[in-house]
Amino acid sequence: AYMIRGDIFATDKNTLSDAEEDYKAAIENAFKGEIGPVVALSKLYNQTGRGEEAVELLKPVKEAARDDAALATTLGVAYLGAGDYGSAEEWFRRALELRPDDVDARFQLGLAQVEQKKYEEAVVTLEAAYKASGEREDIGIRLATMYEQMGMRERAYKQYDKLLAVVEKGPDGKETGPSINLRSQAGRFF
């Protein structure tokens, strides 16, 4: 019950402290070996800019993360949030060893490489994530900004142009244009 309440409270920025309390209670009441509440609390810590606390909380699950791609990715995200980009990269690579088609782990790996200023590797990684994701907008935007950072203006232009040309159907069946985030990023570029 604590996990469910924590998940509900975690969706509203005004009740994040309640979510934290419920996740802590879920951890206290969890069966031995159950790590779901620990992972949920670590994600909440990352969401609220407390990456170092997330890493500390996840230390006991490191061994399990060596054989679990989702946990390895969660640990990588915690390290990314804590500013330990080398450890983040290590865990994202482990996740990809376990699940090579994991688009989110590949995307996060690209972000860790960016933070380490490994731009050439990051471009290759983000291009692969973008292609594997079916050209997800969030990855495409990050790729375009990487091109900008590397001085590849023509590639950035083509990437933004490609993203802006996408037309999708909303839940009501009407065509939707690019997201506000994309329009602001591309507008800044153009």
Solvent accessible surface area in square Angstrom, and as a share of the most:
residue,aa,sasa,rsa
1,A,108,0.84
2,Y,95,0.36
3,M,54,0.24
4,I,118,0.60
5,R,124,0.45
6,G,0,0.00
7,D,68,0.35
8,I,109,0.55
9,F,53,0.22
10,A,20,0.15
11,T,118,0.69
12,D,61,0.32
13,K,168,0.71
14,N,123,0.63
15,T,32,0.19
16,L,32,0.16
17,S,75,0.48
18,D,54,0.28
19,A,0,0.00
20,E,25,0.11
21,E,113,0.51
22,D,5,0.03
23,Y,7,0.03
24,K,89,0.38
25,A,21,0.16
26,A,8,0.06
27,I,52,0.26
28,E,145,0.65
29,N,99,0.51
30,A,32,0.25
31,F,172,0.71
32,K,206,0.87
33,G,69,0.67
34,E,82,0.37
35,I,52,0.26
36,G,35,0.33
37,P,3,0.02
38,V,21,0.12
39,V,22,0.13
40,A,16,0.12
41,L,3,0.02
42,S,0,0.00
43,K,112,0.48
44,L,4,0.02
45,Y,13,0.05
46,N,31,0.16
47,Q,111,0.49
48,T,53,0.31
49,G,68,0.65
50,R,75,0.28
51,G,3,0.03
52,E,130,0.58
53,E,78,0.35
54,A,0,0.00
55,V,16,0.09
56,E,103,0.46
57,L,43,0.22
58,L,0,0.00
59,K,97,0.41
60,P,111,0.70
61,V,8,0.05
62,K,61,0.26
63,E,124,0.55
64,A,49,0.38
65,A,0,0.00
66,R,104,0.38
67,D,114,0.59
68,D,56,0.29
69,A,9,0.07
70,A,55,0.43
71,L,14,0.07
72,A,0,0.00
73,T,20,0.11
74,T,14,0.08
75,L,1,0.01
76,G,0,0.00
77,V,48,0.27
78,A,0,0.00
79,Y,15,0.06
80,L,30,0.15
81,G,47,0.46
82,A,28,0.21
83,G,36,0.35
84,D,59,0.31
85,Y,67,0.25
86,G,41,0.39
87,S,27,0.18
88,A,0,0.00
89,E,14,0.06
90,E,100,0.45
91,W,8,0.03
92,F,0,0.00
93,R,103,0.38
94,R,70,0.26
95,A,0,0.00
96,L,19,0.09
97,E,120,0.54
98,L,65,0.32
99,R,109,0.40
100,P,81,0.51
101,D,125,0.65
102,D,15,0.08
103,V,29,0.16
104,D,70,0.36
105,A,0,0.00
106,R,58,0.21
107,F,24,0.10
108,Q,39,0.17
109,L,5,0.03
110,G,0,0.00
111,L,35,0.18
112,A,0,0.00
113,Q,3,0.01
114,V,10,0.06
115,E,86,0.39
116,Q,54,0.24
117,K,145,0.62
118,K,73,0.31
119,Y,64,0.24
120,E,134,0.60
121,E,78,0.35
122,A,0,0.00
123,V,9,0.05
124,V,102,0.59
125,T,14,0.08
126,L,0,0.00
127,E,54,0.24
128,A,42,0.33
129,A,0,0.00
130,Y,15,0.06
131,K,164,0.70
132,A,64,0.50
133,S,27,0.17
134,G,65,0.62
135,E,81,0.36
136,R,84,0.31
137,E,60,0.27
138,D,64,0.33
139,I,0,0.00
140,G,0,0.00
141,I,13,0.06
142,R,53,0.19
143,L,4,0.02
144,A,0,0.00
145,T,21,0.12
146,M,0,0.00
147,Y,13,0.05
148,E,39,0.17
149,Q,102,0.45
150,M,56,0.25
151,G,56,0.54
152,M,59,0.26
153,R,148,0.54
154,E,107,0.48
155,R,97,0.36
156,A,0,0.00
157,Y,100,0.38
158,K,124,0.53
159,Q,14,0.06
160,Y,0,0.00
161,D,72,0.37
162,K,93,0.40
163,L,7,0.03
164,L,54,0.27
165,A,76,0.59
166,V,69,0.40
167,V,89,0.51
168,E,107,0.48
169,K,142,0.60
170,G,16,0.15
171,P,152,0.96
172,D,102,0.53
173,G,42,0.41
174,K,141,0.60
175,E,120,0.54
176,T,61,0.36
177,G,50,0.48
178,P,32,0.20
179,S,44,0.28
180,I,136,0.69
181,N,82,0.42
182,L,1,0.00
183,R,130,0.47
184,S,65,0.42
185,Q,50,0.22
186,A,2,0.01
187,G,51,0.49
188,R,139,0.51
189,F,20,0.08
190,F,117,0.49
